[in-house]
Amino acid sequence: MPLAGKGMLITSMDVDPAAEADFNLWYDREHLAERVGIEGFLEARRWIADKAPTKYFCTYSTDTFAALSSPAYKKVLANQTDWSTTHISNFRNPGRAVGRITESRGQGRGAVMGVVRLRPAAGSQESLRAKLAGLLDPGTLPGIISLHLVESDPELSRNLTNPNDPNPGAGDWYVLIDGTDLAAVRELIETRFASPGAEVVSTGTYRLMWDLAKSDL
């Protein structure tokens, strides 16, 4: 299984260009290490847009899905550093999904990634899962390394600051495509995932900025 663990936190955002240098310094010198240091968190991978709805995208893998609602994680969320508070409160177009990694196929991971965000229709989850399972095999496709399915939990993916606000995307699913070639990833999104059996909310392609594993701390 190319993705470590069973749970994943996905975050995305744009930032004010005037604060972008300090935002990146915060992410690279404090935020990723703080999150990866939480019990149950295994690694983080930070991405920047090639062509995507938001400029920045980050994935955090956890050993179990339960780690994403654990006391250790909740404690960190309730005690943000001053640097974190400054930047998190100023995110533009923020996105956050807490989900289960239900499929992860291939061998290894790439430095470019495609994201297909899906919105399952009510009652269609089982059939959609079965259809996607057949689409997630990288086979011998050039430039494609591995593919993954993350199914968001609607309750845990609610807005942290305003949890009662309507959020129709809280239960969205994410197909993640790891590759070595942006053109190959784009082509796979446009062909194999053009009609995947659910509404396609958005697609995007990203380049890896860097990653951090627990063993790096």
C-alpha positions as CSV (number, residue, x, y, z in Angstrom):
1,M,0.0,0.0,0.0
2,P,1.9,3.1,-1.2
3,L,0.2,5.5,1.3
4,A,1.1,4.8,4.9
5,G,-1.7,4.5,7.4
6,K,-5.5,4.4,7.2
7,G,-6.5,8.1,7.8
8,M,-5.8,11.3,6.0
9,L,-6.2,15.0,6.7
10,I,-6.4,17.2,3.6
11,T,-6.0,21.0,3.8
12,S,-6.0,23.6,1.0
13,M,-5.9,27.4,0.9
14,D,-4.8,30.6,-0.9
15,V,-3.0,33.3,1.0
16,D,-2.5,37.0,0.8
17,P,0.6,37.6,-1.3
18,A,1.8,40.2,1.2
19,A,2.0,37.5,3.9
20,E,3.1,34.7,1.6
21,A,6.8,34.7,2.6
22,D,6.0,34.4,6.3
23,F,3.2,31.9,5.6
24,N,5.7,29.6,3.8
25,L,8.2,30.0,6.6
26,W,5.6,29.1,9.2
27,Y,4.6,26.0,7.3
28,D,8.2,24.9,6.7
29,R,9.6,25.7,10.1
30,E,6.8,25.1,12.5
31,H,3.4,23.8,11.2
32,L,4.3,20.6,9.4
33,A,6.6,19.4,12.2
34,E,4.0,20.2,14.8
35,R,1.4,18.2,13.1
36,V,3.6,15.2,12.2
37,G,4.7,15.2,15.9
38,I,1.2,14.4,17.0
39,E,0.7,10.8,18.2
40,G,-0.7,8.7,15.4
41,F,0.4,11.1,12.6
42,L,2.9,9.5,10.2
43,E,3.9,12.1,7.6
44,A,2.9,15.2,5.7
45,R,3.3,16.1,2.0
46,R,3.1,19.7,0.9
47,W,2.1,20.7,-2.6
48,I,1.9,23.8,-4.8
49,A,-0.5,24.3,-7.7
50,D,0.3,23.6,-11.3
51,K,-3.4,24.2,-12.2
52,A,-5.8,23.9,-9.3
53,P,-8.6,25.7,-7.4
54,T,-6.2,26.7,-4.6
55,K,-2.5,27.4,-4.6
56,Y,-1.5,25.3,-1.7
57,F,-2.5,21.7,-0.8
58,C,-1.3,19.5,2.0
59,T,-1.9,15.8,2.9
60,Y,-1.3,14.3,6.4
61,S,-1.4,10.5,6.8
62,T,-2.2,8.9,10.1
63,D,-1.8,5.3,11.3
64,T,-5.5,5.0,12.1
65,F,-8.6,7.0,11.2
66,A,-9.2,7.4,14.9
67,A,-6.0,9.5,15.2
68,L,-7.8,12.3,13.5
69,S,-10.2,12.7,16.4
70,S,-7.9,11.7,19.2
71,P,-7.3,13.7,22.4
72,A,-3.7,14.4,21.2
73,Y,-4.9,16.0,18.0
74,K,-7.7,17.9,19.7
75,K,-5.3,19.3,22.2
76,V,-3.1,20.7,19.5
77,L,-6.2,22.2,17.7
78,A,-7.2,23.9,21.0
79,N,-3.8,25.3,21.7
80,Q,-2.6,26.9,18.4
81,T,0.7,28.8,18.6
82,D,0.5,32.6,18.0
83,W,2.2,32.1,14.6
84,S,-0.4,29.5,13.6
85,T,-3.3,31.7,14.8
86,T,-2.0,34.6,12.7
87,H,-1.9,32.6,9.5
88,I,-4.9,30.2,9.9
89,S,-7.2,33.1,10.5
90,N,-6.1,34.7,7.3
91,F,-6.5,31.7,4.9
92,R,-8.4,32.5,1.7
93,N,-10.6,29.8,0.2
94,P,-9.8,27.3,3.0
95,G,-10.6,23.7,2.6
96,R,-10.3,20.8,5.1
97,A,-11.3,17.2,4.8
98,V,-10.8,14.4,7.3
99,G,-11.1,11.0,5.7
100,R,-10.4,7.3,5.5
101,I,-7.9,5.9,3.0
102,T,-10.0,3.2,1.5
103,E,-7.9,2.3,-1.6
104,S,-4.2,2.8,-2.3
105,R,-2.8,1.0,-5.3
106,G,0.6,1.0,-7.0
107,Q,4.1,1.0,-5.8
108,G,5.7,4.2,-4.4
109,R,4.7,7.8,-4.8
110,G,5.5,10.6,-7.2
111,A,6.5,14.3,-7.1
112,V,3.4,15.4,-9.0
113,M,-0.2,14.8,-8.0
114,G,-3.7,15.0,-9.5
115,V,-6.7,15.6,-7.3
116,V,-10.3,14.7,-8.4
117,R,-12.9,15.8,-5.9
118,L,-16.1,13.9,-6.0
119,R,-19.5,14.4,-4.4
120,P,-21.3,11.0,-4.0
121,A,-25.1,11.0,-4.4
122,A,-27.0,9.9,-1.3
123,G,-27.1,6.1,-1.2
124,S,-24.5,5.6,-3.9
125,Q,-21.4,5.2,-1.8
126,E,-21.2,1.4,-2.1
127,S,-21.6,1.3,-5.9
128,L,-19.3,4.3,-6.4
129,R,-16.6,2.6,-4.2
130,A,-16.8,-0.5,-6.3
131,K,-16.6,1.5,-9.6
132,L,-13.6,3.5,-8.4
133,A,-11.8,0.4,-7.2
134,G,-11.6,-0.6,-10.8
135,L,-10.2,2.8,-11.9
136,L,-7.4,3.0,-9.3
137,D,-5.0,0.5,-10.8
138,P,-2.0,2.4,-12.3
139,G,-1.1,-0.7,-14.4
140,T,1.8,0.2,-16.7
141,L,0.7,3.7,-17.5
142,P,3.7,5.9,-18.2
143,G,4.2,8.7,-15.7
144,I,1.6,7.3,-13.2
145,I,2.9,5.8,-10.0
146,S,0.0,5.1,-7.7
147,L,-3.7,6.1,-7.1
148,H,-5.6,6.5,-3.8
149,L,-9.2,7.1,-2.6
150,V,-9.9,9.2,0.5
151,E,-13.5,9.2,1.7
152,S,-14.2,12.2,3.9
153,D,-16.1,11.9,7.2
154,P,-18.9,14.6,7.1
155,E,-18.9,15.1,10.9
156,L,-15.1,15.5,11.3
157,S,-14.8,17.6,8.1
158,R,-17.0,20.4,9.4
159,N,-15.6,23.9,9.6
160,L,-13.5,24.1,12.7
161,T,-14.3,27.8,13.5
162,N,-18.0,27.7,12.5
163,P,-19.0,24.0,12.8
164,N,-22.7,24.7,12.4
165,D,-22.3,26.5,9.0
166,P,-23.7,24.5,6.1
167,N,-21.0,22.6,4.3
168,P,-22.2,20.5,1.4
169,G,-18.6,19.4,0.6
170,A,-17.9,17.9,4.1
171,G,-18.7,14.4,2.7
172,D,-16.8,14.7,-0.6
173,W,-14.4,12.0,-1.7
174,Y,-10.9,12.6,-3.2
175,V,-9.0,10.6,-5.8
176,L,-5.3,11.3,-5.5
177,I,-3.1,10.4,-8.4
178,D,0.7,10.2,-7.7
179,G,2.9,10.6,-10.8
180,T,6.2,11.7,-12.2
181,D,4.8,13.6,-15.2
182,L,2.2,16.4,-15.0
183,A,1.0,15.8,-18.6
184,A,0.3,12.2,-17.8
185,V,-1.6,13.0,-14.6
186,R,-3.7,15.6,-16.5
187,E,-4.5,13.1,-19.2
188,L,-5.6,10.5,-16.7
189,I,-7.9,13.0,-15.0
190,E,-9.4,14.1,-18.3
191,T,-10.0,10.5,-19.6
192,R,-10.3,7.9,-16.9
193,F,-12.0,10.2,-14.4
194,A,-14.1,12.3,-16.7
195,S,-17.2,10.3,-15.7
196,P,-16.3,8.4,-12.5
197,G,-19.8,7.8,-11.3
198,A,-20.3,10.9,-9.2
199,E,-20.4,14.6,-9.6
200,V,-16.9,16.0,-10.2
201,V,-16.7,19.1,-8.0
202,S,-13.2,20.1,-9.0
203,T,-9.9,18.8,-10.4
204,G,-6.3,20.0,-9.9
205,T,-2.7,19.2,-10.5
206,Y,0.1,20.0,-8.1
207,R,3.9,19.7,-7.7
208,L,5.5,18.5,-4.5
209,M,7.2,21.1,-2.4
210,W,8.5,18.8,0.2
211,D,7.5,16.1,2.7
212,L,8.2,15.2,6.3
213,A,8.0,11.8,8.0
214,K,7.8,11.0,11.7
215,S,11.3,9.5,11.4
216,D,12.6,12.9,10.2
217,L,11.8,14.6,13.5
